[in-house]
């Protein structure tokens, strides 16, 4: 075996530059696969973290006749529920900064950031005091602030909301990041958001019901179990709330996660194309080697070298080139990802299994693309090979 590797190595070093360039091509292909794999892994983690921060791990509860405070209390008493918040949604016109814009007025509870994941940029969120006093205050998103004032911070400005037959002047007490709310992430139809105390919304509408109740499920409980428990707890309200509907928002998360996986596989496939190109390079080099060593192969066969020995020598040569290229490429890809991670601020967690898979795939491609030249070399007849003039 040692003699086999030595013979293969000597034959490769005869055309050192060509061998080096081929190994570099394999290294680039392997590095591309490693980089894409690392980018895909980081991308998946970032998306999953964003999905968690968006609140797509809960349940939306609604009813045809609206939900009441006793319904909210019943849901909050369930052990499977960690957070529950009333929501009242209504399309409304808004005037601020001298501009009239279309918005969605959202009546929310204190602590809304724990349920619909509001990310505060300036000022404050709504408090329990705002709810109790039916305060005419609001929190708006940064996109609305930018559109009206040309900057994110609109705290202290006055906003007028126009409902069907009335208007309410409100003071902006906070600004949230655009798109940070679950309500904006589950649909693209919602324009600018204005968050007001739900008690203020109820007072303006002359109603004591909620459009929805947003529920966060406990970590040790599945959404399906929570849905069954919620339906059971609200069953005795009957005709008072009408037809009950519960929507598992994790279904949307599952669809998004499948999309991320498909994109990651697609990127990996693109990297695999570069490996195939490198494999073609191995075949070209090995075929050239067979042509250049025709007389040598004839001499070896004349003095007793078997067909299997010649075949093994060329396969070993292809394996050596692949090993050098794969090792160099993996190291290069990991270094580039580590440097990029340090500069951008993310940590790449490499899977030993995936790295071993990339390495094994590169070696397999090297053997497969080296098989034909090896077969061709092993099939040469000694007499015809000795007649060949190099």
C-alpha positions as CSV (number, residue, x, y, z in Angstrom):
1,X,0.0,0.0,0.0
2,X,2.9,2.4,0.9
3,X,4.5,1.7,-2.5
4,X,1.2,2.3,-4.2
5,X,0.9,5.8,-2.7
6,X,4.5,6.6,-3.4
7,X,4.2,5.6,-7.0
8,X,1.0,7.7,-7.4
9,X,2.6,10.7,-5.7
10,X,5.7,10.6,-7.9
11,X,3.6,10.5,-11.0
12,X,1.6,13.5,-9.8
13,X,4.7,15.6,-9.0
14,X,6.1,15.1,-12.5
15,X,3.5,17.7,-13.6
16,X,3.6,19.7,-10.4
17,X,2.0,22.9,-11.7
18,X,-0.9,21.0,-13.3
19,X,-1.5,19.0,-10.2
20,X,-1.4,22.1,-8.1
21,X,-3.9,23.9,-10.2
22,X,-6.2,21.0,-10.2
23,X,-6.0,20.8,-6.4
24,X,-6.6,24.5,-6.2
25,X,-9.8,24.0,-8.3
26,X,-11.0,21.3,-5.9
27,X,-10.1,23.5,-2.9
28,X,-12.2,26.4,-4.3
29,X,-15.1,24.1,-5.0
30,X,-14.9,22.6,-1.5
31,X,-14.5,26.1,0.1
32,X,-17.7,27.2,-1.7
33,X,-19.7,24.3,-0.4
34,X,-18.4,24.9,3.2
35,X,-19.1,28.7,2.9
36,X,-22.6,28.1,1.6
37,X,-23.2,25.5,4.2
38,X,-22.0,27.9,6.9
39,X,-24.1,30.8,5.5
40,X,-27.2,28.6,5.4
41,X,-26.7,27.5,8.9
42,X,-26.3,31.0,10.2
43,X,-29.2,32.1,8.1
44,X,-31.5,29.4,9.6
45,X,-30.6,30.4,13.1
46,X,-31.2,34.1,12.4
47,X,-34.5,33.4,10.8
48,X,-35.6,31.1,13.6
49,X,-34.6,33.7,16.2
50,X,-36.5,36.4,14.3
51,X,-39.6,34.2,14.1
52,X,-39.4,33.7,17.9
53,X,-39.0,37.5,18.5
54,X,-42.0,38.1,16.1
55,X,-44.2,36.0,18.4
56,X,-45.0,33.3,15.8
57,X,-45.4,30.6,18.5
58,X,-48.9,31.4,19.8
59,X,-52.6,31.4,19.1
60,X,-55.1,33.9,17.8
61,X,-58.6,33.6,19.3
62,X,-61.6,35.4,17.8
63,X,-65.3,35.1,17.8
64,X,-68.1,36.2,15.4
65,X,-69.8,38.3,18.2
66,X,-66.6,39.5,19.8
67,X,-64.8,38.4,22.9
68,X,-65.4,39.9,26.4
69,X,-63.3,40.4,29.6
70,X,-64.6,37.2,31.2
71,X,-63.3,35.3,28.1
72,X,-59.9,36.9,28.6
73,X,-59.9,36.0,32.3
74,X,-60.8,32.4,31.5
75,X,-58.0,32.1,29.0
76,X,-55.5,33.7,31.4
77,X,-56.4,31.2,34.1
78,X,-55.3,28.3,31.9
79,X,-51.9,26.7,32.9
80,X,-51.0,26.2,29.3
81,X,-51.1,30.0,28.6
82,X,-48.2,32.1,29.6
83,X,-49.5,35.4,28.2
84,X,-52.9,36.6,26.8
85,X,-53.7,40.0,25.6
86,X,-56.9,41.6,24.1
87,X,-56.7,43.2,20.6
88,X,-59.1,45.6,19.0
89,X,-58.3,46.4,15.4
90,X,-59.9,49.1,13.2
91,X,-58.8,50.8,10.0
92,X,-58.6,54.6,10.7
93,X,-57.4,57.7,9.1
94,X,-54.6,59.6,10.9
95,X,-53.5,63.2,10.7
96,X,-50.0,64.1,12.0
97,X,-47.3,66.4,10.8
98,X,-49.8,68.0,8.5
99,X,-50.3,64.8,6.5
100,X,-53.3,62.5,6.3
101,X,-52.5,58.7,6.2
102,X,-54.2,55.4,6.4
103,X,-53.5,53.4,9.5
104,X,-54.6,50.5,11.6
105,X,-55.6,51.5,15.1
106,X,-54.8,48.6,17.4
107,X,-56.2,48.6,20.9
108,X,-53.7,46.7,23.1
109,X,-53.0,45.9,26.8
110,X,-50.0,46.9,28.9
111,X,-47.1,44.5,28.4
112,X,-47.9,44.0,24.7
113,X,-44.2,43.6,23.9
114,X,-44.4,40.2,25.6
115,X,-47.2,39.0,23.3
116,X,-46.9,40.7,19.9
117,X,-43.2,41.5,20.3
118,X,-43.1,45.3,20.0
119,X,-39.5,46.6,19.8
120,X,-39.4,50.0,21.4
121,X,-37.1,52.6,19.8
122,X,-38.1,55.9,21.5
123,X,-40.3,56.9,24.5
124,X,-42.3,54.2,26.3
125,X,-45.0,51.6,25.7
126,X,-48.5,51.8,27.2
127,X,-48.9,51.3,30.9
128,X,-51.6,50.0,33.2
129,X,-52.4,53.6,34.2
130,X,-53.1,54.4,30.5
131,X,-55.6,51.6,30.4
132,X,-57.4,52.5,33.7
133,X,-57.6,56.1,32.8
134,X,-58.6,55.5,29.1
135,X,-55.7,57.8,28.3
136,X,-55.6,59.5,24.9
137,X,-52.0,58.4,24.2
138,X,-50.6,56.2,21.5
139,X,-47.5,54.4,20.3
140,X,-46.7,54.5,16.5
141,X,-44.3,52.6,14.3
142,X,-41.1,54.2,12.9
143,X,-42.4,54.1,9.3
144,X,-45.4,56.3,10.2
145,X,-43.1,58.7,12.1
146,X,-40.7,58.9,9.1
147,X,-43.5,59.5,6.7
148,X,-45.0,62.3,8.8
149,X,-41.9,64.0,10.3
150,X,-38.9,62.6,8.3
151,X,-37.4,61.1,11.5
152,X,-38.0,58.1,13.8
153,X,-38.6,60.0,17.0
154,X,-42.1,61.5,17.1
155,X,-42.5,61.3,20.9
156,X,-44.6,64.3,22.2
157,X,-46.2,65.0,18.9
158,X,-50.0,65.1,18.5
159,X,-51.8,62.6,16.3
160,X,-55.5,62.7,15.3
161,X,-57.3,59.4,14.6
162,X,-60.4,59.5,12.5
163,X,-63.0,56.7,13.0
164,X,-66.4,56.3,11.4
165,X,-68.1,59.3,13.0
166,X,-65.6,60.8,15.4
167,X,-62.0,61.9,15.9
168,X,-59.7,61.6,18.8
169,X,-56.5,63.7,19.5
170,X,-53.8,61.6,21.0
171,X,-50.2,62.3,22.2
172,X,-47.5,60.0,20.9
173,X,-45.6,58.5,23.9
174,X,-43.5,55.9,22.0
175,X,-42.2,54.7,18.7
176,X,-41.6,51.1,17.8
177,X,-39.5,49.5,15.1
178,X,-41.4,48.9,11.8
179,X,-42.2,45.3,11.3
180,X,-41.3,44.2,14.8
181,X,-45.0,43.5,15.7
182,X,-46.5,40.1,15.0
183,X,-49.5,41.9,13.6
184,X,-47.4,43.4,10.8
185,X,-45.5,40.2,10.1
186,X,-48.4,37.9,9.5
187,X,-49.9,40.0,6.7
188,X,-48.7,42.5,4.2
189,X,-52.0,44.3,4.0
190,X,-51.6,46.3,7.2
191,X,-50.3,49.8,6.6
192,X,-48.9,52.1,9.4
193,X,-49.7,50.9,12.9
194,X,-51.0,53.0,15.8
195,X,-51.2,51.3,19.2
196,X,-53.6,52.8,21.7
197,X,-55.1,51.5,25.1
198,X,-57.8,49.0,24.3
199,X,-60.0,50.8,26.9
200,X,-59.7,54.0,24.9
201,X,-60.7,52.1,21.7
202,X,-63.7,50.6,23.4
203,X,-64.8,53.9,24.8
204,X,-64.5,55.5,21.3
205,X,-66.5,52.7,19.7
206,X,-69.0,52.4,22.6
207,X,-68.3,48.7,22.9
208,X,-66.9,46.3,25.6
209,X,-65.8,43.5,23.3
210,X,-62.4,42.6,21.7
211,X,-61.8,41.6,18.1
212,X,-59.2,39.0,19.1
213,X,-57.2,37.7,22.0
214,X,-53.5,37.0,21.3
215,X,-52.2,34.1,23.3
216,X,-48.6,33.0,24.0
217,X,-48.4,29.3,24.8
218,X,-46.3,28.0,27.7
219,X,-42.9,26.4,26.7
220,X,-43.9,23.0,28.0
221,X,-47.2,22.8,26.1
222,X,-48.0,22.3,22.4
223,X,-50.2,24.8,20.5
224,X,-52.7,22.0,19.7
225,X,-53.2,21.2,23.5
226,X,-53.6,24.9,24.2
227,X,-56.2,25.3,21.5
228,X,-58.3,22.5,22.9
229,X,-58.0,23.9,26.4
230,X,-59.1,27.4,25.1
231,X,-62.1,26.1,23.2
232,X,-63.1,24.1,26.3
233,X,-62.8,27.1,28.6
234,X,-64.8,29.3,26.3
235,X,-67.5,26.7,25.4
236,X,-69.9,27.8,28.2
237,X,-70.1,31.4,26.7
238,X,-72.1,29.9,23.8
239,X,-74.2,32.3,21.8
240,X,-72.8,35.3,23.8
241,X,-69.6,35.2,21.7
242,X,-71.0,33.3,18.6
243,X,-68.7,31.1,16.5
244,X,-65.3,30.7,18.1
245,X,-62.2,30.5,16.0
246,X,-58.6,29.7,17.1
247,X,-55.7,29.9,14.7
248,X,-52.3,28.3,15.5
249,X,-49.8,30.8,14.3
250,X,-47.0,28.2,14.5
251,X,-48.4,26.8,11.2
252,X,-47.2,30.0,9.6
253,X,-43.8,29.4,11.3
254,X,-43.6,25.9,9.9
255,X,-44.2,27.1,6.4
256,X,-41.5,29.8,6.8
257,X,-39.1,27.2,8.3
258,X,-39.7,24.9,5.3
259,X,-38.9,27.8,3.0
260,X,-35.6,28.4,4.8
261,X,-34.6,24.8,4.5
262,X,-35.4,24.7,0.8
263,X,-33.4,27.9,0.2
264,X,-30.5,26.4,2.2
265,X,-30.6,23.2,0.2
266,X,-30.7,25.3,-3.0
267,X,-27.6,27.2,-2.0
268,X,-25.8,23.9,-1.2
269,X,-26.7,22.5,-4.6
270,X,-25.1,25.6,-6.2
271,X,-22.0,24.9,-4.3
272,X,-22.1,21.3,-5.4
273,X,-21.9,22.5,-9.1
274,X,-18.5,24.0,-8.4
275,X,-17.4,20.6,-7.0
276,X,-18.6,18.9,-10.2
277,X,-16.5,21.3,-12.3
278,X,-13.5,20.5,-10.1
279,X,-14.2,16.8,-10.7
280,X,-14.0,17.4,-14.5
281,X,-10.6,18.9,-13.8
282,X,-9.5,15.7,-12.1
283,X,-10.6,13.7,-15.1
284,X,-8.7,16.0,-17.5
285,X,-5.5,15.8,-15.5
286,X,-5.7,12.0,-15.2
287,X,-6.4,11.5,-18.9
288,X,-3.4,13.6,-19.7
289,X,-1.4,11.6,-17.3
290,X,-2.5,8.4,-19.0
291,X,-1.4,9.8,-22.4
292,X,2.0,10.9,-21.1
293,X,2.7,7.7,-19.2
294,X,1.6,5.2,-21.9
295,X,5.1,3.8,-22.4
296,X,5.7,3.6,-18.7
297,X,2.4,1.7,-18.2
298,X,3.5,-0.7,-21.0
299,X,6.8,-1.3,-19.3
300,X,5.2,-2.0,-16.0
301,X,2.8,-4.4,-17.6
302,X,5.6,-6.1,-19.5
303,X,7.5,-6.8,-16.2
304,X,4.5,-8.2,-14.4
305,X,2.2,-5.3,-13.2
306,X,-1.4,-6.5,-13.1
307,X,-4.4,-4.6,-14.5
308,X,-5.6,-4.2,-10.9
309,X,-2.3,-2.6,-9.9
310,X,-2.4,0.0,-12.7
311,X,-6.1,0.7,-11.9
312,X,-5.3,1.2,-8.2
313,X,-2.4,3.5,-8.9
314,X,-4.4,5.9,-11.0
315,X,-7.4,5.8,-8.5
316,X,-4.9,6.6,-5.7
317,X,-3.6,9.5,-7.7
318,X,-7.1,10.9,-8.1
319,X,-7.7,10.3,-4.4
320,X,-4.5,12.2,-3.4
321,X,-5.5,15.2,-5.4
322,X,-9.0,15.2,-4.0
323,X,-7.7,14.9,-0.4
324,X,-5.3,17.8,-0.8
325,X,-7.9,20.0,-2.4
326,X,-10.7,19.0,0.0
327,X,-8.5,19.6,3.1
328,X,-7.3,22.9,1.9
329,X,-10.8,24.0,0.8
330,X,-12.4,23.1,4.1
331,X,-9.8,25.0,6.0
332,X,-10.1,28.0,3.7
333,X,-13.9,28.0,4.0
334,X,-13.8,27.8,7.8
335,X,-11.3,30.6,8.1
336,X,-13.3,32.9,5.8
337,X,-16.5,32.2,7.7
338,X,-14.7,32.8,11.1
339,X,-13.3,36.1,9.9
340,X,-16.6,37.2,8.4
341,X,-18.4,36.2,11.6
342,X,-16.0,38.3,13.7
343,X,-16.5,41.3,11.5
344,X,-20.3,41.1,11.2
345,X,-20.9,39.8,14.7
346,X,-22.3,36.3,14.4
347,X,-21.0,32.9,15.6
348,X,-20.8,29.9,13.2
349,X,-21.4,26.6,14.9
350,X,-20.0,23.9,12.6
351,X,-21.5,20.5,12.5
352,X,-18.8,17.8,12.5
353,X,-21.1,15.5,10.6
354,X,-21.8,18.1,7.8
355,X,-18.0,18.8,7.5
356,X,-17.2,15.1,7.3
357,X,-20.0,14.8,4.7
358,X,-18.4,17.6,2.5
359,X,-15.0,16.0,2.8
360,X,-16.3,12.5,1.9
361,X,-18.3,13.9,-1.0
362,X,-15.2,15.6,-2.4
363,X,-13.2,12.3,-2.2
364,X,-16.0,10.4,-3.7
365,X,-16.2,12.8,-6.7
366,X,-12.5,12.5,-7.1
367,X,-12.6,8.7,-7.3
368,X,-15.6,8.8,-9.6
369,X,-14.0,11.2,-12.1
370,X,-10.7,9.4,-11.8
371,X,-12.3,6.0,-12.5
372,X,-12.5,6.4,-16.3
373,X,-8.8,7.5,-16.8
374,X,-7.8,4.6,-14.5
375,X,-9.9,2.1,-16.4
376,X,-8.4,3.4,-19.7
377,X,-4.8,3.1,-18.3
378,X,-5.5,-0.4,-16.9
379,X,-6.9,-1.5,-20.3
380,X,-3.8,-0.6,-22.3
381,X,-2.1,-3.6,-24.0
382,X,1.7,-3.8,-23.3
383,X,2.8,-4.2,-26.9
384,X,0.7,-1.2,-28.1
385,X,1.8,0.9,-25.1
386,X,5.5,0.2,-25.8
387,X,5.1,1.4,-29.4
388,X,3.8,4.7,-28.2
389,X,6.2,7.6,-28.6
390,X,5.8,10.3,-25.9
